[in-house]
Amino acid sequence: MEDPSQIIQKLQTCGLRPSAPRKTLLAYLMGCDHHPTPYELLEGLKLSGHPISIATLYQNLQVLSEAGLIRKFVDADGTARYDANTSAHHHLHCTACGRILDLDLSDELASALVALGTTANWQVQKIQLDLEGLCERCQIRLSALQD
């Protein structure tokens, strides 16, 4: 869990007032090991003893996203998800259980992808890959069902 003073500093560095909902939401997202939907955030905050209203949640998700403190992305099913990891990274998405994991690309692979765009006379500004398939747990589960 991130130190509360670091959360406050991150918010203030971005010119944001460190309100209780912002601090709570940012700390919660930074402690997540998954990429929650707004509904999952509401439930998680409620279970952790920090309930907020849905309006407050959406307002602060937008503010934190615009400030670059969190990242919003839409998964393969069209569902909005949030990630406190704002570094350049990609995702592995299990089509069976919905689990999403972060994936870092090597500099060599990123350069090769930019080169592919360049060969088509495109100026690549961003690389965002979402790989879909079956995670190890789902592969084992499906294999057991087929036996």
PEVEN-V268968 format. One record per residue. N is the residue number from 1. RES is the residue in three letters. SS is DSSP state (helix for helix, strand for strand, loop for the rest). PHI is phi in whole degrees, -180 to 180 (NA if undefined). OMEGA is omega in degrees with one decimal (NA if undefined). Layout:
BEGIN
N_RES_SS_PHI_OMEGA ; N_RES_SS_PHI_OMEGA
END
This chain:
BEGIN
1_MET_loop_NA_-179.9 ; 2_GLU_loop_-69_177.6 ; 3_ASP_loop_-63_-178.6 ; 4_PRO_helix_-55_179.5 ; 5_SER_helix_-69_176.8 ; 6_GLN_helix_-71_176.5 ; 7_ILE_helix_-62_179.8 ; 8_ILE_helix_-60_-179.4 ; 9_GLN_helix_-63_178.6 ; 10_LYS_helix_-60_179.7 ; 11_LEU_helix_-63_-177.9 ; 12_GLN_helix_-66_178.3 ; 13_THR_helix_-61_178.6 ; 14_CYS_loop_-89_178.6 ; 15_GLY_loop_79_-178.9 ; 16_LEU_loop_-103_174.1 ; 17_ARG_loop_-71_-178.9 ; 18_PRO_loop_-81_179.2 ; 19_SER_loop_-70_-179.8 ; 20_ALA_helix_-57_179.3 ; 21_PRO_helix_-62_-180.0 ; 22_ARG_helix_-66_179.8 ; 23_LYS_helix_-62_-178.7 ; 24_THR_helix_-64_-177.9 ; 25_LEU_helix_-65_-179.7 ; 26_LEU_helix_-65_178.5 ; 27_ALA_helix_-62_179.8 ; 28_TYR_helix_-62_-179.6 ; 29_LEU_helix_-64_179.8 ; 30_MET_helix_-68_178.3 ; 31_GLY_helix_-92_-178.7 ; 32_CYS_loop_-76_173.8 ; 33_ASP_loop_-104_178.0 ; 34_HIS_loop_-141_-176.0 ; 35_HIS_loop_-118_-171.0 ; 36_PRO_loop_-72_170.7 ; 37_THR_loop_-83_176.0 ; 38_PRO_helix_-56_179.0 ; 39_TYR_helix_-63_178.5 ; 40_GLU_helix_-63_176.0 ; 41_LEU_helix_-64_178.2 ; 42_LEU_helix_-56_-178.4 ; 43_GLU_helix_-66_-179.8 ; 44_GLY_helix_-63_178.1 ; 45_LEU_helix_-65_178.9 ; 46_LYS_helix_-63_-179.6 ; 47_LEU_helix_-66_179.5 ; 48_SER_loop_-85_178.0 ; 49_GLY_loop_86_-179.5 ; 50_HIS_loop_-128_-177.6 ; 51_PRO_loop_-67_173.3 ; 52_ILE_loop_-135_179.7 ; 53_SER_loop_-75_180.0 ; 54_ILE_helix_-64_178.6 ; 55_ALA_helix_-64_178.8 ; 56_THR_helix_-64_178.7 ; 57_LEU_helix_-59_-176.9 ; 58_TYR_helix_-65_178.3 ; 59_GLN_helix_-61_-176.9 ; 60_ASN_helix_-77_173.0 ; 61_LEU_helix_-61_179.4 ; 62_GLN_helix_-65_-178.8 ; 63_VAL_helix_-63_-179.2 ; 64_LEU_helix_-67_176.7 ; 65_SER_helix_-66_-179.3 ; 66_GLU_helix_-63_179.2 ; 67_ALA_loop_-79_179.6 ; 68_GLY_loop_82_179.9 ; 69_LEU_loop_-85_174.3 ; 70_ILE_loop_-137_-179.7 ; 71_ARG_strand_-124_174.4 ; 72_LYS_strand_-99_172.2 ; 73_PHE_strand_-143_-179.7 ; 74_VAL_strand_-109_-178.5 ; 75_ASP_loop_-78_-176.1 ; 76_ALA_loop_-63_179.1 ; 77_ASP_loop_-90_179.9 ; 78_GLY_loop_86_-178.3 ; 79_THR_loop_-93_176.5 ; 80_ALA_strand_-71_178.1 ; 81_ARG_strand_-134_-175.6 ; 82_TYR_strand_-127_-173.5 ; 83_ASP_strand_-141_177.4 ; 84_ALA_loop_-84_176.5 ; 85_ASN_loop_-83_-176.6 ; 86_THR_loop_-96_176.7 ; 87_SER_loop_-71_179.0 ; 88_ALA_loop_-66_177.4 ; 89_HIS_loop_-155_-174.5 ; 90_HIS_strand_-128_-174.6 ; 91_HIS_strand_-134_168.2 ; 92_LEU_strand_-106_-176.0 ; 93_HIS_strand_-122_177.8 ; 94_CYS_strand_-81_-177.8 ; 95_THR_loop_-77_179.2 ; 96_ALA_loop_-93_-175.3 ; 97_CYS_loop_-102_178.1 ; 98_GLY_loop_87_-179.4 ; 99_ARG_loop_-61_179.3 ; 100_ILE_strand_-127_178.3 ; 101_LEU_strand_-118_175.3 ; 102_ASP_strand_-75_-179.3 ; 103_LEU_strand_-138_176.4 ; 104_ASP_loop_-100_177.5 ; 105_LEU_loop_-99_175.2 ; 106_SER_loop_-69_177.4 ; 107_ASP_helix_-61_-179.2 ; 108_GLU_helix_-66_-179.9 ; 109_LEU_helix_-68_177.4 ; 110_ALA_helix_-61_178.2 ; 111_SER_helix_-63_179.4 ; 112_ALA_helix_-66_178.9 ; 113_LEU_helix_-67_176.4 ; 114_VAL_helix_-62_178.6 ; 115_ALA_helix_-61_177.5 ; 116_LEU_helix_-60_177.8 ; 117_GLY_helix_-65_-179.0 ; 118_THR_helix_-65_179.3 ; 119_THR_helix_-66_177.1 ; 120_ALA_loop_-97_-179.4 ; 121_ASN_loop_61_175.2 ; 122_TRP_loop_-106_171.8 ; 123_GLN_loop_-103_-176.9 ; 124_VAL_loop_-72_-179.8 ; 125_GLN_loop_-108_-177.6 ; 126_LYS_loop_-158_174.3 ; 127_ILE_loop_-114_176.7 ; 128_GLN_loop_-137_179.9 ; 129_LEU_loop_-108_173.0 ; 130_ASP_strand_-127_-179.7 ; 131_LEU_strand_-95_-179.2 ; 132_GLU_strand_-114_178.0 ; 133_GLY_strand_174_-179.1 ; 134_LEU_loop_-111_176.8 ; 135_CYS_loop_-72_-177.2 ; 136_GLU_helix_-60_-179.7 ; 137_ARG_helix_-61_-179.1 ; 138_CYS_helix_-70_176.5 ; 139_GLN_helix_-61_-180.0 ; 140_ILE_helix_-65_-179.8 ; 141_ARG_helix_-62_-179.2 ; 142_LEU_helix_-68_178.2 ; 143_SER_helix_-65_179.4 ; 144_ALA_helix_-67_179.1 ; 145_LEU_helix_-69_-177.8 ; 146_GLN_helix_-81_-179.8 ; 147_ASP_loop_-76_NA
END
